Amino acid sequence: MVGGGTAPARGPVVVAGSSPLVRSSIREALAQEHEVLVAEDEAALRSMYGKHPSVLVTGVQVGRTPLLDLLPAALRTGARVLVVADSPALAELPSLLLHGASGALSLMASTEEDLRTAVRDVADGHASLHPAVARLVLLQWRELRTPAVPVLTTREREVLLALTGGVQVKTVARDLGLSAKTVESHRSRLFAKLGAQNKAQAVARALELGLLEPPTAPAATTREH
């Protein structure tokens, strides 16, 4: 190194969560590059915070405690958190990443070299997402941004169609063979499902969600001379 200095010492890598077999496999994969400590449960993990770990490699649960509950204390030690999850637990990864985890690996889709690379990356302050996890995070992000389409009853759909034509409540009631009060009730439930405050908002929201077909312009006609 320049000036004959030495690299700053890093704290140990702590392996927690998962099964004893997985913890043992992770420890063996990392032992050549890092000092590795293994925490079998929450108490053991907390006892290691004083050793100033550089990276915590863990499953989504430590003992019986969800990792999400342990993240704040772990992050306060300055440790970076790398989550290693099996298939059933992959759905929990986006929330853990949102709350401070620096990276995530799929247990079934990752190699030992993937693990070593991810630990080096997060220890250096970078994020590390295995491609399989990145795809899942992107998919969940898209689902969260996609508005849920409410399910409308037949009557609610009939009332919605009537609203688009500007038909008055009394006329809708007469056409559907209902009382005006019943139509008002259907309209109120319709507004609630669409998150609308008035007729214009309800129609706009229904068009946005694909519950209504957008109006088509009338076909142009030609005049004979």
C-alpha positions in Angstrom: 0.0 0.0 0.0 1.0 3.6 -0.5 3.2 4.9 2.3 3.7 1.4 3.7 0.4 1.5 5.7 -1.8 -1.5 6.5 -5.4 -2.1 5.7 -7.7 -1.2 8.6 -8.8 -4.2 10.7 -12.3 -5.3 10.2 -14.6 -6.9 12.7 -15.6 -10.5 12.4 -18.4 -11.8 10.2 -21.2 -13.2 12.3 -23.4 -16.0 10.9 -26.8 -16.4 12.5 -30.3 -17.7 11.7 -31.0 -20.5 9.3 -30.4 -24.1 10.3 -27.3 -25.5 11.9 -26.3 -27.1 8.6 -26.7 -23.9 6.7 -24.8 -21.9 9.3 -21.9 -24.5 9.2 -21.8 -24.3 5.4 -21.7 -20.5 5.4 -19.0 -20.5 8.1 -16.8 -22.9 6.1 -17.3 -20.9 2.9 -16.1 -17.7 4.6 -13.5 -19.0 7.0 -10.5 -18.6 4.6 -11.2 -14.8 4.2 -12.7 -13.8 7.5 -12.9 -14.4 11.2 -16.3 -16.0 11.5 -18.4 -16.3 14.6 -21.6 -18.3 14.7 -24.7 -17.3 16.7 -27.2 -20.0 17.3 -29.9 -17.8 18.7 -30.9 -14.3 19.5 -29.1 -14.2 22.9 -25.9 -15.4 21.3 -26.2 -12.8 18.5 -26.7 -9.9 20.9 -23.7 -11.1 22.9 -21.5 -10.6 19.8 -22.5 -7.0 19.2 -19.7 -5.9 21.4 -17.2 -7.5 19.1 -18.1 -4.9 16.4 -19.0 -7.3 13.6 -18.4 -6.0 10.1 -21.1 -8.2 8.5 -24.0 -10.1 9.8 -24.9 -13.0 7.5 -28.3 -14.3 8.6 -31.6 -15.9 7.6 -34.9 -14.1 7.9 -35.3 -15.4 11.5 -32.8 -15.9 14.4 -34.1 -18.5 16.7 -37.8 -17.6 17.1 -37.3 -13.9 16.5 -37.9 -12.4 13.1 -34.9 -10.6 11.7 -37.0 -7.5 11.1 -37.3 -7.1 14.8 -33.5 -7.5 15.3 -32.4 -5.2 12.4 -32.3 -1.9 14.3 -30.0 -3.2 17.1 -27.8 -5.0 14.6 -27.4 -1.9 12.4 -26.6 0.3 15.4 -23.4 -1.7 15.8 -22.2 -0.6 12.4 -22.6 -4.0 10.9 -23.8 -4.5 7.4 -26.5 -7.1 7.1 -26.6 -9.8 4.3 -29.7 -11.9 4.3 -29.6 -15.5 3.0 -33.1 -16.9 2.4 -34.6 -20.1 1.1 -37.4 -20.1 -1.3 -40.4 -19.9 1.2 -38.7 -16.8 2.8 -37.9 -14.9 -0.4 -41.0 -12.8 -0.1 -39.7 -11.3 3.1 -36.6 -9.9 1.5 -38.0 -6.6 0.0 -39.1 -5.5 3.5 -35.8 -6.4 5.0 -33.9 -4.4 2.3 -36.2 -1.5 2.9 -35.5 -1.5 6.6 -31.7 -1.5 6.2 -30.3 -4.8 5.0 -27.4 -4.2 2.6 -27.9 -7.3 0.4 -29.7 -10.6 -0.1 -29.0 -14.0 -1.6 -31.2 -16.9 -2.6 -30.0 -20.0 -0.7 -30.9 -22.3 -3.5 -29.6 -20.2 -6.4 -26.3 -19.0 -5.0 -22.8 -20.6 -5.0 -20.2 -20.3 -2.4 -18.4 -17.7 -4.5 -21.6 -15.7 -4.7 -21.6 -15.7 -0.9 -18.0 -14.6 -0.6 -18.5 -11.9 -3.2 -21.6 -10.6 -1.5 -19.9 -10.5 1.9 -16.9 -8.5 0.4 -19.3 -6.1 -1.3 -21.5 -5.3 1.7 -18.4 -5.1 3.9 -17.1 -2.4 1.5 -20.3 -0.5 1.9 -22.0 -1.6 -1.4 -25.3 -3.2 -1.9 -25.4 -6.8 -3.1 -28.5 -8.5 -4.7 -28.4 -11.9 -6.3 -30.1 -11.8 -9.7 -32.9 -14.1 -8.5 -33.6 -11.8 -5.6 -33.4 -8.7 -7.7 -36.1 -10.1 -10.0 -38.3 -10.8 -7.0 -37.8 -7.3 -5.6 -38.6 -5.7 -8.9 -41.7 -7.9 -9.3 -43.0 -7.0 -5.8 -42.2 -3.3 -6.5 -44.3 -3.4 -9.6 -47.2 -5.1 -7.9 -47.2 -2.5 -5.2 -47.3 0.3 -7.8 -50.1 -1.5 -9.7 -53.5 -0.3 -8.4 -55.8 -3.1 -7.2 -58.9 -3.5 -9.4 -62.0 -3.6 -7.3 -64.6 -6.3 -7.9 -68.0 -4.7 -8.8 -71.4 -6.4 -8.5 -73.7 -6.5 -11.5 -75.8 -3.7 -10.1 -72.7 -1.6 -9.4 -71.6 -2.0 -13.0 -75.0 -1.0 -14.3 -75.0 2.1 -12.1 -71.4 2.9 -13.3 -72.5 2.7 -16.9 -75.4 4.9 -16.2 -73.1 7.5 -14.6 -71.0 7.7 -17.7 -74.1 8.8 -19.6 -75.0 11.4 -17.1 -78.3 9.7 -16.3 -80.1 10.9 -13.2 -80.7 8.7 -10.2 -84.5 8.6 -10.6 -84.1 7.6 -14.3 -81.6 4.8 -13.3 -83.9 3.6 -10.7 -86.8 3.4 -13.1 -84.7 1.7 -15.8 -83.4 -0.9 -13.4 -86.7 -1.4 -11.6 -85.2 -0.3 -8.3 -86.0 2.4 -5.8 -84.0 5.6 -5.9 -82.7 4.8 -2.4 -81.3 1.5 -3.5 -79.6 3.1 -6.5 -78.0 5.7 -4.1 -76.8 2.8 -2.0 -75.2 1.1 -5.0 -73.6 4.4 -6.0 -72.2 5.0 -2.5 -70.6 1.5 -2.5 -69.3 2.1 -6.0 -67.7 5.4 -5.0 -66.1 3.7 -1.9 -64.6 0.9 -4.0 -63.2 3.4 -6.6 -61.9 5.8 -4.0 -64.0 8.5 -5.6 -65.8 11.6 -4.1 -68.1 12.3 -7.0 -69.4 11.0 -10.3 -66.5 12.5 -12.4 -63.9 10.9 -10.2 -65.7 7.6 -10.3 -65.8 7.6 -14.1 -62.2 8.7 -14.4 -61.0 6.0 -11.9 -63.1 3.3 -13.7 -61.5 4.2 -17.0 -58.0 4.1 -15.4 -58.6 0.6 -14.0 -60.1 -0.7 -17.2 -63.6 -1.2 -15.8 -65.0 1.0 -18.6 -64.1 1.2 -22.2 -63.1 4.7 -23.3 -65.7 6.4 -25.5 -65.0 6.2 -29.2 -65.5 9.1 -31.5 -68.4 8.8 -33.9 -67.4 7.7 -37.4 -67.1 10.6 -39.8 -69.8 10.7 -42.5 -69.5 12.0 -46.0 -72.0 14.2 -47.7 -73.0 13.7 -51.3 -73.1 16.7 -53.5 
